[in-house]
Amino acid sequence: MGKIYIEERAVNLAQYIIDSGDTVRGTAKKFGISKSTVHKDVSERLQKINPVLALEVRKILDENKAERHIRGGMATKLKYSHDKEKHVI
């Protein structure tokens, strides 16, 4: 029972990431599980269950990782632009 659930979860997580392009953090939040679990499922477990699907997910995760610094910079910019608006009023 448990092993089947974990395998199904890994496939479901992978399919969601492929369809949405979401990050590990976003996927974890959506499914209500930890980032560590998502990462382990799609990086390690999925490789044994479905290597083709694992490769597709790896491409998206690598792309997200490459863009991470851009998203972080945008978040910081947005944060400080909101602070500036508060002081103007």
Secondary structure as UniProt FT lines:
FT   HELIX           2..20
FT   HELIX           24..31
FT   HELIX           35..40
FT   HELIX           41..45
FT   HELIX           46..49
FT   HELIX           51..88
//
